[in-house]
């Protein structure tokens, strides 16, 4: 057991005297508190290193656009523009966000203006949030009714007025990107990144030897 010299600096373990209960109790509290702090820091560090963080850069990759163009597309969409963000901390997104943004960028490539895309966002999010039928390889954006509607359909469906987004291609792209992210973090996990306990007694200050000349 470690000897604690608190208050007066007297080492009760070595002197053989009985330790005051208050000092012993305080010593235990100090040790337990420090242990909790160290454990919390270790968990926070491990979570930061091993979690699959998805940032704005990932949205641009799956959307196949540069960040400036993507920012212009999303800045007027409440679903993305009004998200709370902490100062100097990059906003984080989900894999579901990757899928939605990839669809929106594909719509822009198909010729839709940002104002038109904004009207579809809510319906697209709703369609992509539910369970996807195995045969649904396309996302149909119907424009027949006054309320714009997004539907998951297969190639055999008879469709009315609207446009079709190739959902299979987008899902494949998003899945591939997520697999790369998981692979990076899996490598970090295998390398066992994390804070290590270092025994300072094993290290000494390096002092270069003086060389004599002449």
ZAROBA-631683 format. One record per atom (N, C-alpha, C): x, y, z. Coordinates in Angstrom, 2 decimals. Example, Ala and Ser with C-alpha at 12.3 -4.5 7.8 and 13.67 -1.06 7.14 Angstrom:
2
+---------+---------+---------+
:      c1 :      c2 :      c3 :
+---------+---------+---------+
:   13.19 :   -5.69 :    7.80 :
:   12.30 :   -4.50 :    7.80 :
:   13.20 :   -3.30 :    7.80 :
:   12.85 :   -2.25 :    7.08 :
:   13.67 :   -1.06 :    7.14 :
:   12.90 :    0.03 :    7.87 :
+---------+---------+---------+
//
This chain:
214
+---------+---------+---------+
:      c1 :      c2 :      c3 :
+---------+---------+---------+
:    0.85 :   -1.20 :    0.00 :
:    0.00 :    0.00 :    0.00 :
:    0.88 :    1.24 :    0.00 :
:    0.46 :    2.27 :   -0.72 :
:    1.24 :    3.49 :   -0.80 :
:    1.15 :    4.27 :    0.52 :
:    2.20 :    4.98 :    0.83 :
:    2.20 :    5.84 :    2.00 :
:    1.85 :    7.24 :    1.56 :
:    0.91 :    7.90 :    2.25 :
:    0.47 :    9.24 :    1.89 :
:    0.97 :   10.22 :    2.94 :
:    1.62 :   11.26 :    2.50 :
:    2.07 :   12.31 :    3.41 :
:    1.23 :   13.53 :    3.13 :
:    0.22 :   13.78 :    3.95 :
:   -0.72 :   14.86 :    3.71 :
:   -0.63 :   15.87 :    4.84 :
:   -1.02 :   17.09 :    4.53 :
:   -1.11 :   18.12 :    5.57 :
:    0.25 :   18.52 :    6.08 :
:    0.65 :   17.96 :    7.21 :
:    1.92 :   18.34 :    7.85 :
:    3.13 :   17.76 :    7.15 :
:    2.92 :   16.81 :    6.21 :
:    4.03 :   16.19 :    5.52 :
:    4.57 :   15.00 :    6.28 :
:    3.90 :   14.59 :    7.36 :
:    4.35 :   13.47 :    8.18 :
:    3.92 :   12.16 :    7.54 :
:    4.82 :   11.20 :    7.42 :
:    4.51 :    9.90 :    6.82 :
:    4.13 :    8.94 :    7.93 :
:    2.81 :    8.74 :    8.10 :
:    2.33 :    7.92 :    9.20 :
:    2.65 :    6.45 :    9.00 :
:    2.74 :    5.98 :    7.75 :
:    3.03 :    4.58 :    7.50 :
:    4.44 :    4.23 :    7.95 :
:    5.36 :    5.14 :    7.75 :
:    6.75 :    4.86 :    8.10 :
:    7.02 :    5.10 :    9.58 :
:    6.32 :    6.06 :   10.18 :
:    6.58 :    6.37 :   11.57 :
:    5.95 :    5.37 :   12.51 :
:    4.96 :    4.60 :   12.01 :
:    4.31 :    3.62 :   12.84 :
:    3.18 :    4.18 :   13.67 :
:    2.93 :    5.50 :   13.60 :
:    1.85 :    6.10 :   14.36 :
:    0.52 :    5.82 :   13.69 :
:   -0.55 :    5.90 :   14.46 :
:   -1.90 :    5.68 :   13.93 :
:   -2.29 :    6.88 :   13.08 :
:   -2.84 :    6.59 :   11.89 :
:   -3.23 :    7.67 :   10.99 :
:   -4.57 :    8.25 :   11.44 :
:   -4.68 :    9.57 :   11.48 :
:   -5.99 :   10.17 :   11.76 :
:   -6.98 :    9.75 :   10.69 :
:   -8.20 :    9.42 :   11.10 :
:   -9.20 :    8.92 :   10.15 :
:   -9.48 :    9.93 :    9.05 :
:   -9.49 :   11.21 :    9.40 :
:   -9.81 :   12.22 :    8.40 :
:   -8.76 :   12.26 :    7.29 :
:   -7.49 :   12.11 :    7.67 :
:   -6.43 :   12.13 :    6.67 :
:   -6.49 :   10.89 :    5.79 :
:   -6.72 :    9.72 :    6.41 :
:   -6.82 :    8.47 :    5.65 :
:   -8.00 :    8.52 :    4.69 :
:   -9.11 :    9.07 :    5.17 :
:  -10.31 :    9.17 :    4.33 :
:  -10.04 :   10.10 :    3.15 :
:   -9.37 :   11.23 :    3.41 :
:   -9.05 :   12.17 :    2.33 :
:   -8.11 :   11.54 :    1.31 :
:   -7.17 :   10.74 :    1.81 :
:   -6.23 :   10.09 :    0.89 :
:   -6.94 :    9.14 :   -0.05 :
:   -7.88 :    8.37 :    0.49 :
:   -8.66 :    7.44 :   -0.34 :
:   -9.45 :    8.20 :   -1.39 :
:  -10.05 :    9.32 :   -0.97 :
:  -10.85 :   10.13 :   -1.91 :
:   -9.99 :   10.66 :   -3.04 :
:   -8.76 :   11.08 :   -2.69 :
:   -7.86 :   11.60 :   -3.73 :
:   -7.53 :   10.52 :   -4.74 :
:   -7.22 :    9.31 :   -4.25 :
:   -6.87 :    8.21 :   -5.15 :
:   -8.03 :    7.83 :   -6.03 :
:   -9.23 :    7.71 :   -5.45 :
:  -10.41 :    7.32 :   -6.22 :
:  -10.76 :    8.38 :   -7.26 :
:  -10.65 :    9.65 :   -6.88 :
:  -10.97 :   10.74 :   -7.81 :
:  -10.01 :   10.73 :   -8.99 :
:   -8.70 :   10.57 :   -8.70 :
:   -7.71 :   10.55 :   -9.77 :
:   -7.93 :    9.37 :  -10.70 :
:   -8.30 :    8.21 :  -10.12 :
:   -8.57 :    7.03 :  -10.93 :
:   -9.73 :    7.27 :  -11.87 :
:  -10.80 :    7.89 :  -11.35 :
:  -11.97 :    8.18 :  -12.18 :
:  -11.63 :    9.15 :  -13.30 :
:  -10.81 :   10.17 :  -12.98 :
:  -10.41 :   11.15 :  -13.99 :
:   -9.61 :   10.47 :  -15.10 :
:   -8.64 :    9.62 :  -14.70 :
:   -7.82 :    8.93 :  -15.70 :
:   -8.67 :    8.02 :  -16.57 :
:   -9.63 :    7.31 :  -15.97 :
:  -10.48 :    6.39 :  -16.72 :
:  -11.38 :    7.14 :  -17.69 :
:  -11.91 :    8.30 :  -17.24 :
:  -12.76 :    9.11 :  -18.11 :
:  -11.98 :    9.63 :  -19.30 :
:  -10.75 :   10.08 :  -19.06 :
:   -9.91 :   10.58 :  -20.16 :
:   -9.59 :    9.47 :  -21.15 :
:   -9.34 :    8.26 :  -20.64 :
:   -9.03 :    7.13 :  -21.51 :
:  -10.22 :    6.79 :  -22.38 :
:  -11.42 :    6.76 :  -21.80 :
:  -12.63 :    6.46 :  -22.57 :
:  -12.89 :    7.52 :  -23.62 :
:  -12.72 :    8.79 :  -23.25 :
:  -12.96 :    9.87 :  -24.21 :
:  -11.97 :    9.79 :  -25.36 :
:  -10.73 :    9.49 :  -25.06 :
:   -9.70 :    9.37 :  -26.10 :
:  -10.01 :    8.20 :  -27.04 :
:  -10.37 :    7.05 :  -26.45 :
:  -10.66 :    5.88 :  -27.26 :
:  -11.86 :    6.11 :  -28.16 :
:  -12.90 :    6.77 :  -27.61 :
:  -14.09 :    7.05 :  -28.40 :
:  -13.77 :    7.96 :  -29.57 :
:  -12.93 :    8.97 :  -29.31 :
:  -12.56 :    9.91 :  -30.37 :
:  -11.78 :    9.21 :  -31.48 :
:  -10.90 :    8.28 :  -31.11 :
:  -10.04 :    7.63 :  -32.09 :
:  -10.77 :    6.56 :  -32.89 :
:  -11.70 :    5.84 :  -32.25 :
:  -12.25 :    4.65 :  -32.88 :
:  -13.64 :    4.84 :  -33.46 :
:  -14.35 :    5.92 :  -33.11 :
:  -15.68 :    6.11 :  -33.65 :
:  -15.59 :    6.57 :  -35.10 :
:  -16.56 :    6.18 :  -35.91 :
:  -16.57 :    6.55 :  -37.32 :
:  -17.19 :    7.93 :  -37.47 :
:  -16.37 :    8.94 :  -37.45 :
:  -16.86 :   10.31 :  -37.56 :
:  -17.10 :   10.64 :  -39.02 :
:  -18.28 :   11.17 :  -39.31 :
:  -18.64 :   11.58 :  -40.66 :
:  -18.76 :   13.09 :  -40.67 :
:  -17.96 :   13.74 :  -41.49 :
:  -17.92 :   15.19 :  -41.52 :
:  -18.42 :   15.72 :  -42.86 :
:  -18.37 :   17.05 :  -42.99 :
:  -18.82 :   17.69 :  -44.22 :
:  -18.00 :   17.22 :  -45.42 :
:  -16.73 :   16.93 :  -45.19 :
:  -15.88 :   16.44 :  -46.28 :
:  -16.40 :   15.12 :  -46.83 :
:  -16.93 :   14.27 :  -45.96 :
:  -17.49 :   12.99 :  -46.42 :
:  -18.75 :   13.21 :  -47.26 :
:  -19.55 :   14.21 :  -46.88 :
:  -20.74 :   14.54 :  -47.67 :
:  -20.34 :   14.94 :  -49.09 :
:  -19.28 :   15.73 :  -49.20 :
:  -18.82 :   16.17 :  -50.51 :
:  -18.31 :   15.00 :  -51.35 :
:  -17.68 :   14.02 :  -50.70 :
:  -17.15 :   12.86 :  -51.43 :
:  -18.29 :   12.05 :  -52.04 :
:  -19.29 :   11.69 :  -51.23 :
:  -20.39 :   10.87 :  -51.75 :
:  -21.27 :   11.67 :  -52.70 :
:  -21.30 :   13.00 :  -52.53 :
:  -22.07 :   13.83 :  -53.45 :
:  -21.35 :   14.10 :  -54.75 :
:  -20.04 :   13.80 :  -54.77 :
:  -19.18 :   14.01 :  -55.95 :
:  -19.18 :   15.47 :  -56.40 :
:  -19.09 :   16.35 :  -55.42 :
:  -19.01 :   17.79 :  -55.68 :
:  -17.94 :   18.37 :  -54.76 :
:  -17.51 :   19.61 :  -55.07 :
:  -16.57 :   20.26 :  -54.17 :
:  -17.34 :   20.85 :  -52.99 :
:  -16.62 :   21.19 :  -51.94 :
:  -17.26 :   21.65 :  -50.70 :
:  -18.02 :   22.96 :  -50.90 :
:  -17.46 :   23.86 :  -51.72 :
:  -18.11 :   25.15 :  -51.94 :
:  -19.47 :   24.96 :  -52.60 :
:  -19.52 :   24.11 :  -53.61 :
:  -20.79 :   23.86 :  -54.30 :
:  -21.79 :   23.18 :  -53.37 :
:  -21.32 :   22.24 :  -52.56 :
:  -22.22 :   21.56 :  -51.63 :
:  -22.74 :   22.51 :  -50.57 :
:  -21.89 :   23.40 :  -50.10 :
:  -22.32 :   24.37 :  -49.09 :
:  -23.41 :   25.28 :  -49.65 :
:  -23.28 :   25.68 :  -50.90 :
:  -24.31 :   26.50 :  -51.54 :
:  -25.63 :   25.74 :  -51.69 :
:  -25.53 :   24.43 :  -51.89 :
:  -26.74 :   23.63 :  -52.05 :
:  -27.47 :   23.45 :  -50.72 :
:  -26.72 :   23.27 :  -49.64 :
:  -27.34 :   22.94 :  -48.36 :
:  -27.66 :   24.14 :  -47.47 :
:  -27.10 :   25.30 :  -47.78 :
:  -27.22 :   26.43 :  -46.86 :
:  -28.65 :   26.92 :  -46.69 :
:  -29.51 :   26.69 :  -47.69 :
:  -30.91 :   27.14 :  -47.59 :
:  -31.87 :   26.00 :  -47.24 :
:  -31.32 :   24.85 :  -46.90 :
:  -32.16 :   23.71 :  -46.50 :
:  -32.20 :   23.64 :  -44.98 :
:  -33.37 :   23.89 :  -44.36 :
:  -33.45 :   23.88 :  -42.89 :
:  -32.96 :   22.58 :  -42.27 :
:  -33.15 :   21.49 :  -42.99 :
:  -32.76 :   20.19 :  -42.45 :
:  -31.25 :   20.09 :  -42.18 :
:  -30.46 :   20.93 :  -42.87 :
:  -29.01 :   20.90 :  -42.70 :
:  -28.46 :   22.22 :  -42.17 :
:  -29.03 :   23.34 :  -42.63 :
:  -28.48 :   24.65 :  -42.26 :
:  -28.70 :   25.00 :  -40.79 :
:  -29.77 :   24.52 :  -40.18 :
:  -30.11 :   24.90 :  -38.81 :
:  -29.62 :   23.91 :  -37.76 :
:  -28.73 :   23.05 :  -38.13 :
:  -28.20 :   22.10 :  -37.15 :
:  -27.29 :   22.82 :  -36.17 :
:  -27.42 :   22.49 :  -34.87 :
:  -26.55 :   23.14 :  -33.89 :
:  -25.10 :   22.72 :  -34.09 :
:  -24.21 :   23.67 :  -33.91 :
:  -22.78 :   23.38 :  -34.08 :
:  -22.00 :   24.08 :  -32.98 :
:  -20.95 :   23.44 :  -32.50 :
:  -20.10 :   24.03 :  -31.48 :
:  -18.96 :   24.79 :  -32.15 :
:  -18.51 :   25.84 :  -31.49 :
:  -17.45 :   26.68 :  -32.05 :
:  -16.16 :   25.87 :  -32.21 :
:  -15.55 :   25.99 :  -33.38 :
:  -14.27 :   25.36 :  -33.71 :
:  -14.35 :   23.83 :  -33.70 :
:  -15.56 :   23.29 :  -33.77 :
:  -15.72 :   21.84 :  -33.84 :
:  -16.50 :   21.51 :  -35.11 :
:  -15.96 :   20.65 :  -35.95 :
:  -16.62 :   20.30 :  -37.20 :
:  -17.93 :   19.57 :  -36.93 :
:  -18.97 :   19.94 :  -37.68 :
:  -20.25 :   19.26 :  -37.53 :
:  -20.11 :   17.81 :  -37.96 :
:  -20.84 :   16.94 :  -37.28 :
:  -20.81 :   15.53 :  -37.62 :
:  -22.16 :   15.09 :  -38.17 :
:  -22.12 :   14.11 :  -39.07 :
:  -23.33 :   13.65 :  -39.75 :
:  -23.45 :   12.13 :  -39.61 :
:  -24.58 :   11.61 :  -40.08 :
:  -24.83 :   10.18 :  -40.01 :
:  -24.74 :    9.56 :  -41.40 :
:  -24.76 :    8.24 :  -41.45 :
:  -24.75 :    7.56 :  -42.74 :
:  -26.05 :    7.82 :  -43.50 :
:  -27.10 :    8.03 :  -42.76 :
:  -28.37 :    8.41 :  -43.37 :
:  -28.23 :    9.76 :  -44.07 :
:  -27.53 :   10.70 :  -43.45 :
:  -27.27 :   12.00 :  -44.08 :
:  -26.48 :   11.84 :  -45.37 :
:  -25.52 :   10.92 :  -45.36 :
:  -24.73 :   10.67 :  -46.58 :
:  -25.64 :   10.27 :  -47.73 :
:  -26.59 :    9.39 :  -47.45 :
:  -27.49 :    8.91 :  -48.50 :
:  -28.38 :   10.03 :  -49.02 :
:  -28.94 :   10.82 :  -48.11 :
:  -29.82 :   11.92 :  -48.52 :
:  -29.05 :   12.94 :  -49.35 :
:  -27.88 :   13.34 :  -48.89 :
:  -27.09 :   14.35 :  -49.60 :
:  -26.66 :   13.84 :  -50.97 :
:  -26.31 :   12.57 :  -51.07 :
:  -25.93 :   11.99 :  -52.36 :
:  -27.09 :   12.08 :  -53.35 :
:  -28.31 :   11.85 :  -52.88 :
:  -29.49 :   11.97 :  -53.74 :
:  -29.70 :   13.41 :  -54.18 :
:  -29.56 :   14.36 :  -53.25 :
:  -29.75 :   15.77 :  -53.58 :
:  -28.73 :   16.24 :  -54.61 :
:  -27.49 :   15.82 :  -54.47 :
:  -26.46 :   16.21 :  -55.43 :
:  -26.73 :   15.59 :  -56.81 :
:  -27.24 :   14.37 :  -56.82 :
:  -27.59 :   13.73 :  -58.09 :
:  -28.72 :   14.49 :  -58.78 :
:  -29.68 :   14.98 :  -58.00 :
:  -30.78 :   15.76 :  -58.56 :
:  -30.27 :   17.05 :  -59.18 :
:  -29.28 :   17.68 :  -58.55 :
:  -28.71 :   18.91 :  -59.11 :
:  -28.00 :   18.61 :  -60.42 :
:  -27.30 :   17.47 :  -60.50 :
:  -26.64 :   17.09 :  -61.74 :
:  -27.65 :   16.82 :  -62.85 :
:  -28.85 :   16.39 :  -62.46 :
:  -29.89 :   16.11 :  -63.44 :
:  -30.58 :   17.37 :  -63.94 :
:  -30.18 :   18.53 :  -63.39 :
:  -30.69 :   19.79 :  -63.91 :
:  -31.64 :   20.55 :  -63.02 :
:  -31.98 :   20.02 :  -61.83 :
:  -32.91 :   20.72 :  -60.95 :
:  -32.21 :   21.87 :  -60.24 :
:  -32.91 :   22.96 :  -60.08 :
:  -32.38 :   24.12 :  -59.38 :
:  -32.48 :   23.89 :  -57.88 :
:  -31.70 :   24.67 :  -57.13 :
:  -31.68 :   24.51 :  -55.67 :
:  -33.05 :   24.75 :  -55.05 :
:  -33.81 :   25.71 :  -55.61 :
:  -35.13 :   26.00 :  -55.07 :
:  -36.07 :   24.81 :  -55.23 :
:  -35.97 :   24.12 :  -56.36 :
:  -36.82 :   22.95 :  -56.60 :
:  -36.40 :   21.78 :  -55.71 :
:  -35.09 :   21.61 :  -55.54 :
:  -34.59 :   20.53 :  -54.69 :
:  -35.06 :   20.71 :  -53.25 :
:  -35.08 :   21.97 :  -52.79 :
:  -35.50 :   22.25 :  -51.41 :
:  -36.91 :   21.76 :  -51.13 :
:  -37.78 :   21.79 :  -52.14 :
:  -39.16 :   21.35 :  -51.95 :
:  -39.26 :   19.83 :  -51.80 :
:  -38.25 :   19.11 :  -52.25 :
:  -38.28 :   17.65 :  -52.22 :
:  -37.65 :   17.06 :  -50.96 :
:  -36.85 :   17.83 :  -50.26 :
:  -36.01 :   17.28 :  -49.19 :
:  -36.80 :   16.49 :  -48.15 :
:  -37.86 :   17.07 :  -47.63 :
:  -38.64 :   16.40 :  -46.59 :
:  -39.19 :   15.06 :  -47.05 :
:  -39.73 :   15.03 :  -48.27 :
:  -40.29 :   13.79 :  -48.81 :
:  -39.21 :   12.74 :  -49.06 :
:  -38.05 :   13.19 :  -49.52 :
:  -36.93 :   12.27 :  -49.77 :
:  -36.44 :   11.67 :  -48.46 :
:  -36.31 :   12.50 :  -47.43 :
:  -35.88 :   12.00 :  -46.13 :
:  -36.84 :   10.95 :  -45.59 :
:  -38.12 :   11.20 :  -45.76 :
:  -39.12 :   10.25 :  -45.28 :
:  -39.03 :    8.92 :  -46.03 :
:  -38.84 :    8.99 :  -47.35 :
:  -38.77 :    7.77 :  -48.15 :
:  -37.54 :    6.94 :  -47.81 :
:  -36.42 :    7.60 :  -47.55 :
:  -35.17 :    6.89 :  -47.30 :
:  -34.99 :    6.46 :  -45.85 :
:  -35.86 :    6.93 :  -44.96 :
:  -35.71 :    6.59 :  -43.54 :
:  -36.32 :    5.25 :  -43.18 :
:  -37.29 :    4.76 :  -44.00 :
:  -37.95 :    3.51 :  -43.69 :
:  -37.22 :    2.31 :  -44.26 :
:  -37.71 :    1.11 :  -43.95 :
:  -37.09 :   -0.10 :  -44.50 :
:  -37.20 :   -0.12 :  -46.02 :
:  -36.11 :   -0.46 :  -46.68 :
:  -36.06 :   -0.43 :  -48.15 :
:  -36.40 :   -1.81 :  -48.70 :
:  -37.39 :   -1.87 :  -49.60 :
:  -37.75 :   -3.14 :  -50.23 :
:  -36.58 :   -3.65 :  -51.05 :
:  -36.40 :   -4.96 :  -51.06 :
:  -35.26 :   -5.56 :  -51.75 :
:  -35.26 :   -5.23 :  -53.24 :
:  -36.46 :   -5.10 :  -53.82 :
:  -36.54 :   -4.87 :  -55.26 :
:  -36.51 :   -3.40 :  -55.63 :
:  -36.53 :   -2.52 :  -54.61 :
:  -36.59 :   -1.08 :  -54.89 :
:  -35.20 :   -0.57 :  -55.27 :
:  -34.98 :   -0.40 :  -56.55 :
:  -33.66 :    0.03 :  -57.02 :
:  -33.66 :    1.49 :  -57.47 :
:  -34.84 :    2.12 :  -57.40 :
:  -34.94 :    3.49 :  -57.88 :
:  -35.74 :    4.34 :  -56.90 :
:  -35.47 :    5.63 :  -56.96 :
:  -36.24 :    6.60 :  -56.19 :
:  -37.03 :    7.45 :  -57.18 :
:  -38.36 :    7.34 :  -57.13 :
:  -39.22 :    8.07 :  -58.06 :
:  -39.73 :    9.33 :  -57.40 :
:  -39.50 :   10.46 :  -58.05 :
:  -39.97 :   11.76 :  -57.55 :
:  -41.18 :   12.17 :  -58.37 :
:  -42.35 :   11.96 :  -57.79 :
:  -43.59 :   12.23 :  -58.49 :
:  -43.96 :   13.70 :  -58.42 :
:  -44.36 :   14.24 :  -59.56 :
:  -44.76 :   15.65 :  -59.62 :
:  -46.21 :   15.80 :  -60.09 :
:  -46.98 :   14.72 :  -60.00 :
:  -48.37 :   14.76 :  -60.47 :
:  -49.28 :   15.48 :  -59.48 :
:  -49.07 :   15.28 :  -58.21 :
:  -49.93 :   15.90 :  -57.20 :
:  -49.33 :   17.22 :  -56.73 :
:  -50.15 :   17.99 :  -55.99 :
:  -49.68 :   19.28 :  -55.49 :
:  -48.57 :   19.08 :  -54.45 :
:  -48.70 :   18.05 :  -53.63 :
:  -47.65 :   17.74 :  -52.65 :
:  -46.65 :   16.78 :  -53.29 :
:  -45.43 :   17.24 :  -53.44 :
:  -44.40 :   16.42 :  -54.08 :
:  -44.15 :   15.17 :  -53.25 :
:  -43.97 :   14.04 :  -53.94 :
:  -43.86 :   12.76 :  -53.26 :
:  -42.67 :   11.97 :  -53.78 :
:  -41.91 :   11.37 :  -52.87 :
:  -40.78 :   10.52 :  -53.22 :
:  -41.12 :    9.08 :  -52.88 :
:  -40.95 :    8.17 :  -53.84 :
:  -41.34 :    6.77 :  -53.65 :
:  -40.21 :    5.84 :  -54.04 :
:  -40.03 :    4.77 :  -53.28 :
:  -39.09 :    3.72 :  -53.64 :
:  -39.80 :    2.76 :  -54.59 :
:  -39.23 :    2.55 :  -55.78 :
:  -39.89 :    1.72 :  -56.79 :
:  -38.86 :    0.78 :  -57.42 :
:  -39.37 :   -0.23 :  -58.14 :
:  -38.49 :   -1.10 :  -58.92 :
:  -38.67 :   -0.77 :  -60.40 :
:  -37.94 :   -1.46 :  -61.24 :
:  -37.95 :   -1.15 :  -62.67 :
:  -39.25 :   -1.57 :  -63.35 :
:  -40.07 :   -2.37 :  -62.70 :
:  -41.29 :   -2.88 :  -63.32 :
:  -42.50 :   -1.97 :  -63.08 :
:  -42.35 :   -0.99 :  -62.20 :
:  -43.49 :   -0.13 :  -61.87 :
:  -43.86 :    0.78 :  -63.04 :
:  -45.17 :    0.98 :  -63.21 :
:  -45.65 :    1.94 :  -64.20 :
:  -45.75 :    3.31 :  -63.52 :
:  -44.97 :    4.23 :  -64.03 :
:  -44.84 :    5.52 :  -63.37 :
:  -45.48 :    6.62 :  -64.18 :
:  -45.91 :    7.67 :  -63.47 :
:  -46.50 :    8.82 :  -64.13 :
:  -45.46 :    9.90 :  -64.34 :
:  -45.92 :   11.16 :  -64.26 :
:  -45.01 :   12.29 :  -64.47 :
:  -44.06 :   12.43 :  -63.27 :
:  -42.81 :   12.64 :  -63.58 :
:  -41.83 :   12.79 :  -62.51 :
:  -40.44 :   12.46 :  -63.02 :
:  -39.53 :   12.20 :  -62.12 :
:  -38.16 :   11.85 :  -62.49 :
:  -37.67 :   10.70 :  -61.63 :
:  -36.69 :    9.96 :  -62.16 :
:  -36.18 :    8.77 :  -61.49 :
:  -34.71 :    8.97 :  -61.13 :
:  -34.36 :    8.64 :  -59.90 :
:  -32.98 :    8.68 :  -59.44 :
:  -32.51 :    7.24 :  -59.24 :
:  -31.35 :    6.92 :  -59.80 :
:  -30.79 :    5.57 :  -59.68 :
:  -30.30 :    5.36 :  -58.25 :
:  -31.12 :    4.72 :  -57.43 :
:  -30.80 :    4.56 :  -56.02 :
:  -29.73 :    3.50 :  -55.79 :
:  -29.71 :    2.48 :  -56.62 :
:  -28.70 :    1.43 :  -56.48 :
:  -27.28 :    1.99 :  -56.58 :
:  -27.08 :    2.87 :  -57.55 :
:  -25.75 :    3.46 :  -57.75 :
:  -25.34 :    4.30 :  -56.54 :
:  -26.30 :    5.05 :  -55.99 :
:  -26.01 :    5.92 :  -54.86 :
:  -25.72 :    5.10 :  -53.60 :
:  -26.53 :    4.07 :  -53.36 :
:  -26.32 :    3.23 :  -52.18 :
:  -24.97 :    2.52 :  -52.26 :
:  -24.60 :    2.10 :  -53.45 :
:  -23.30 :    1.45 :  -53.64 :
:  -22.16 :    2.40 :  -53.32 :
:  -22.30 :    3.66 :  -53.75 :
:  -21.27 :    4.67 :  -53.50 :
:  -21.14 :    4.96 :  -52.01 :
:  -22.29 :    5.14 :  -51.34 :
:  -22.29 :    5.44 :  -49.90 :
:  -21.73 :    4.26 :  -49.11 :
:  -22.14 :    3.06 :  -49.47 :
:  -21.66 :    1.86 :  -48.76 :
:  -20.16 :    1.70 :  -48.91 :
:  -19.64 :    1.98 :  -50.10 :
:  -18.21 :    1.87 :  -50.34 :
:  -17.44 :    2.88 :  -49.50 :
:  -17.95 :    4.10 :  -49.43 :
:  -17.28 :    5.14 :  -48.64 :
:  -17.30 :    4.79 :  -47.15 :
:  -18.43 :    4.29 :  -46.66 :
:  -18.54 :    3.92 :  -45.25 :
:  -17.61 :    2.76 :  -44.92 :
:  -17.45 :    1.85 :  -45.87 :
:  -16.55 :    0.71 :  -45.66 :
:  -15.11 :    1.20 :  -45.51 :
:  -14.74 :    2.23 :  -46.28 :
:  -13.40 :    2.80 :  -46.16 :
:  -13.21 :    3.45 :  -44.79 :
:  -14.25 :    4.16 :  -44.32 :
:  -14.17 :    4.78 :  -42.99 :
:  -14.01 :    3.72 :  -41.92 :
:  -14.81 :    2.66 :  -42.00 :
:  -14.72 :    1.58 :  -41.02 :
:  -13.36 :    0.91 :  -41.06 :
:  -12.80 :    0.79 :  -42.27 :
:  -11.49 :    0.16 :  -42.41 :
:  -10.40 :    0.98 :  -41.74 :
:  -10.47 :    2.29 :  -41.87 :
:   -9.48 :    3.17 :  -41.24 :
:   -9.54 :    3.04 :  -39.73 :
:  -10.75 :    3.07 :  -39.17 :
:  -10.89 :    2.99 :  -37.72 :
:  -10.58 :    1.59 :  -37.20 :
:  -10.81 :    0.58 :  -38.03 :
:  -10.46 :   -0.78 :  -37.63 :
:   -8.94 :   -0.93 :  -37.54 :
:   -8.22 :   -0.28 :  -38.45 :
:   -6.76 :   -0.30 :  -38.40 :
:   -6.26 :    0.40 :  -37.13 :
:   -6.91 :    1.50 :  -36.77 :
:   -6.55 :    2.20 :  -35.54 :
:   -6.79 :    1.30 :  -34.33 :
:   -7.89 :    0.56 :  -34.36 :
:   -8.21 :   -0.33 :  -33.25 :
:   -7.17 :   -1.45 :  -33.14 :
:   -6.74 :   -1.99 :  -34.28 :
:   -5.75 :   -3.07 :  -34.26 :
:   -4.39 :   -2.58 :  -33.78 :
:   -4.09 :   -1.32 :  -34.07 :
:   -2.82 :   -0.76 :  -33.61 :
:   -2.86 :   -0.37 :  -32.14 :
:   -4.05 :   -0.46 :  -31.53 :
:   -4.24 :   -0.17 :  -30.12 :
:   -3.78 :    1.24 :  -29.78 :
:   -4.24 :    2.22 :  -30.56 :
:   -3.94 :    3.59 :  -30.22 :
:   -4.57 :    3.92 :  -28.88 :
:   -3.91 :    4.72 :  -28.08 :
:   -4.47 :    5.11 :  -26.79 :
:   -3.35 :    5.56 :  -25.88 :
:   -3.72 :    6.29 :  -24.81 :
:   -2.70 :    6.78 :  -23.89 :
:   -2.04 :    5.62 :  -23.15 :
:   -0.73 :    5.70 :  -22.92 :
:    0.01 :    4.66 :  -22.23 :
:    0.58 :    5.20 :  -20.94 :
:    0.70 :    4.34 :  -19.95 :
:    1.31 :    4.71 :  -18.68 :
:    2.82 :    4.62 :  -18.82 :
:    3.49 :    5.70 :  -18.50 :
:    4.94 :    5.77 :  -18.69 :
:    5.62 :    5.91 :  -17.33 :
:    6.61 :    5.07 :  -17.06 :
:    7.39 :    5.14 :  -15.83 :
:    8.52 :    6.14 :  -16.04 :
:    8.39 :    7.30 :  -15.42 :
:    9.38 :    8.36 :  -15.64 :
:   10.77 :    7.98 :  -15.14 :
:   10.82 :    7.04 :  -14.19 :
:   12.12 :    6.66 :  -13.63 :
:   13.02 :    6.00 :  -14.66 :
:   12.39 :    5.50 :  -15.76 :
:   13.18 :    4.82 :  -16.79 :
:   13.86 :    5.79 :  -17.75 :
:   13.50 :    7.07 :  -17.61 :
:   14.07 :    8.06 :  -18.53 :
:   15.02 :    8.97 :  -17.78 :
:   16.12 :    9.30 :  -18.39 :
:   17.08 :   10.24 :  -17.81 :
:   17.34 :   11.34 :  -18.81 :
:   17.73 :   12.47 :  -18.28 :
:   18.02 :   13.61 :  -19.14 :
:   19.29 :   13.34 :  -19.94 :
:   19.19 :   13.54 :  -21.23 :
:   20.33 :   13.29 :  -22.10 :
:   21.32 :   14.44 :  -22.00 :
:   22.55 :   14.13 :  -21.65 :
:   23.59 :   15.14 :  -21.56 :
:   24.74 :   14.75 :  -22.48 :
:   24.93 :   15.45 :  -23.55 :
:   26.02 :   15.10 :  -24.49 :
:   27.38 :   15.25 :  -23.84 :
:   28.27 :   14.32 :  -24.13 :
:   29.61 :   14.37 :  -23.57 :
:   30.45 :   15.42 :  -24.30 :
:   31.26 :   16.09 :  -23.51 :
:   32.14 :   17.10 :  -24.09 :
:   33.32 :   16.42 :  -24.77 :
:   33.66 :   16.88 :  -25.93 :
:   34.78 :   16.32 :  -26.68 :
:   35.99 :   17.24 :  -26.54 :
:   37.10 :   16.63 :  -26.32 :
:   38.34 :   17.40 :  -26.21 :
:   39.07 :   17.41 :  -27.54 :
:   39.50 :   18.56 :  -27.88 :
:   40.24 :   18.70 :  -29.14 :
:   41.65 :   19.18 :  -28.82 :
:   42.60 :   18.72 :  -29.58 :
:   43.96 :   19.20 :  -29.45 :
:   44.80 :   18.33 :  -28.54 :
+---------+---------+---------+
//
